[in-house]
Amino acid sequence: MTLEKTFQLLLPEPPAHLLEPERVFGGKPPFGRLERWGTQLSGELRAEIPLLGEIQFPFRSRIVQEEEGLARLLVWPQMPADGEPQFWAELSGLGQIVAGGIQYTLNLRIHARLPEGEKWGGKALRRMAEAAFERTVSRTLEQLGS
C-alpha cells in the first residue's frame, strides 16, 4: 500500500535554516528521529495506527542548494529492494526563502507492506487495517501544516 501527499507550508523560520531541516522539523510531530550529515538527511516519521500500534517510517533524503534562497530535498538513496522494511517513506520537496519565513512544498510517499489475508476474516482484517492506516497517517501528516 502506498499513500502520497503534498504539503504547502509557510513557517516563520530565519533564512539560515533553509539548509537545516533538522532544526525546522526536528521534535515536531510526525517526525521522530531527524538527523543531517552534510547534505544527507535521515529520519523517521511516526504514526499511531489502530490495530498496528506505533509505526515508524524511516526515510533518507539529500539536500541540494539550487541557488541563493532555494533548496531542493531529493529522495536519496532508495531503500534497498532486498532489505526493505515493512514500512518506509520517501520525502522530497522544495524550500524557498520568502517574506515572513521559509515556504516549503513537501512531497511525501508512505509505503506499507501488510500481510495478505488467506481467509475472509483475514482479508476483512487487512481492509480494516488499511483504512485505519490511511486515516491515521493522513491526520498525522496534516499536523505538518498546523
Secondary structure, 3 states (H helix, E strand, C coil): CEEEEEEEEEECCCHHHCCCHHHHHCCCCCEEEEEEECCEEEEEEEEEECCCEEEEEEEEEEEEEEECCEEEEEECCCCCHHHCCCEEEEEEEEEEEECCEEEEEEEEEEEECCCCCCCHHHHHHHHHHHHHHHHHHHHHHHHHHC
